[in-house]
Amino acid sequence: MTTPRSVALERLAYTLAAPVLAVAPNLYPDHPVNQVVQLAGAAGIGGWFLAAKSDAHGAGRKILRWSPLVLAAAIDIAAKNTTGFGPYGLDGLLAAGWAAAGYLVMPFSRHTRRRHRPALAAPVAQPAPAEVLEEPVVQDDGADLLTRDASMLWEQAGMPGRTHIVKATRHPGQQNDMTILLRASETGRPITGLTEAAVAAPFAVHSSDVVLAEVAIQPGRQGGPGWMEAHLTPDANQRRRAKPTDQERWTDKVGSPKGGAPGSELVHKSRDDVRGVTFYRARMADATTSPRIDLAKVCRGLKLPEDDSCVFVLIDGIEFLISAFDKPPLSAIFPATRELLTPDAKGMYVCGYTITGQPVKNMVFQHDKNAARHGLILGVSRSGKTQFFAIDMAAMSLAGQVVWLSTVRKDEKTSTLGRYIDRQGSNALWMARSLRAAKALCEIRAEMPWAYDGQPHDYKPGDARCPYRQLNVFADEFMTAAQDATFGEFIQADGDDLTVTGLKYGIGFNPAGQSPFAHNGFSTEMKDNLRQNSRPSIFNMGSPGATRKAAEGTMENAYDVPTIPARYAQQEGSAIERAMRGEADPENGVSTGGVAIMVLDTGRAVLMRSLYADFDTDLAHLFPDEVNRLTDYEVSELEKRGLWFDWNEPVRPGEFWPEPDEDDDGEGRSRRRGGGGGKGGGRRSEQVVSARKALEAIKSLTDA
């Protein structure tokens, strides 16, 4: 192989310059040759500085290229400052070493050629034109090294999706994460058929670490279907899987299509250490969609215990709130006080608190409708209905209203309440008489003159000119009383009439029971009037399904109804592990008595814990000092009609039905065809509104 000419000339220059570097400084210190050598060394140092400062590639090659001049100047200065040729002929040895290094390394001739192509003296055969076209030609298009490397991998993969890489940008602080900007190879053609797997393969990452996104049109850059961005985030996803942030966990586990609230995004997470609760506030990404929440899935996604007693959801339009408590929040006791139970100018008072500590208000009259209010209280035995009676009656009494209470059977709590209200009784007959008297009061008040103009008017709550007080008739276990064989038809019929006509005369009807449906005594007419003119309160109905059904039966639209379990019991440990060890489950249940669902005016159902009235103590601190009663005029009018007396007396002759007629056999037979209001209890027009009444009507016609 022939030595290239540039190599031979460079070696000759090193050989001739070496003696000059050794002899000239010693024999001719002030000769111009020494100055030229030193100036060349200074130029070499300048070349070093520029090469190190530049960001371009090949800085090391440039430094090596200037090194012979710098070393020559250093040898010249050392030889000039030594005595003679130095110890052991050091000047000559340095010059000889310099020439030998240059002879072998050849910085100028070798490192000035690009790509280290061999420079041969002999001619070589010219490659065929086809081979020249196949050889890749690297053009300096101004792209950075990352973009060039990514483009090379992209081209080796066959340009997936018929695209090419415009730019690759590394994510800050990441080694392998980057975003590549893609454009269709053919102008005007949209990018189609490009998948995450096709993008992941050239860069050896998992397809789940690739996200494709559209490119928005920006000033100075095109966009649209012919452009696309691909985000490759293997490092970030590895960290996201190991230690996700709250936002990332929500997006992956809750807001994903298979999560507990698909299509949602976390707004923020907050913690209240005082109340021991963590709040997750979220909203739907699409404002046109409604939240669809599976609370169990949400709990699993957020690694929360799946416990209805500690985790609750509150929906408000497209936003919703997940509240995760450390302990059951509704197991707390909220004592009733006169301050909380005193109604304001609009007739609203605090009857309980929600899971978030917000006060829930009930009304003693309808300020916006200028009328009294009805009430509907549902729940099984020991669910807290009578406790709610106490605070409701106390609020009414504090507002100056009259209260009557009737129950099917006598018990301690209702008897205690009887000391603080106008009238109280404990059997179906007493309930029938109270409803009949309340119905008669509608007629009395319709003709009762007002003092300021001497004319009768409809009831106006809060009007000091009104000559009578609002009357609230409570009927506990109304369902049982309406099915009483003797007085059930009178109770149901008068209850229906009272719900329709009572409000304009300041009379509210408050039935309580264990079912709001027609087949159990609540006619459709009664239920509709109660629902529209009250805030129904549904306590535990025996099972979560029955509670939800009862709540939905009092709502115009079926919103999400909260769940009231039989007891609040936090999960402790693993049920599987206890089963494997043969251990019993922990008995940590807390009663849900007093917890109720109240249906607000908007139709939304809220879960609350009602205020607690302790019947073991004196309830006088909740009620006013004096019991509110009917006016003397109303009492006298009721006495004229034979409806005001001790309602515990036995049935009076002709009170509910005419005297029995004597038949041929001398046996008396009762015809129960009414017993409504009026003097002495006039006759009632018989109405067949149920199968039971139809059967009784048929029996009464056996003599026809």
Secondary structure, 3 states (H helix, E strand, C coil): CCCCHHHHHHHHHHHHHHHHHHHHHHHCCCCHHHHHHHHHHHHHHHHHHHHHHCCCCCHHHHHHHHHHHHHHHHHHHHHHHCCCCCHHHHHHHHHHHHHHHHHHHCHHHHHCCHHHCCCCCCCCCCCCHHHHHHCCCCCCCCCCHHHHHHHHHHHHCCCHHHEEEEEEEECCCCCCCEEEEEEECCCCCCCCCCCHHHHHHHHCCCHHHEEEECCCCECCECCCCCEEEEEECHHHHHHHHHCCCHHHHHHHHHCCCCCCCCCEEEEEEEEECCCCEEEEEEEECCCCCCCCCCHHHHHHHCCCCCCCCCEEEEEECCEEEEEEECCCHHHCCCECCHHHHCCCCCCEEEEEEECCCCEEEEECCECCCCECCCCCEECCCCCCHHHHHHHHHHHHHHCCCEEEEECCCCCHHHHHHCCCCCEEECCHHHHHHHHHHHHHHHHHHHCCCCCCCCCCCCCCCCCCCCCCCCEEEEECCHHHHHCCCCCHHHHHHHHHHHHHHCHHHCEEEEEEECCCCHHHCCCHHHHHHHHHCCCCEECCCCCHHHHHHHHHCCCCCCCCCCCCCCEECCCCCCHHHHHHHCCCCCCCCEECCCEEEEECCCCCEEEEEECECCCCCCHHHCCCCCCCCCCHHHHHHHHHCCCCCCCCCCCCCCCCCCCCEECCCCCEECCCCCCCCCCCCCCCCCCCCCHHHHHHHHHHCCCC
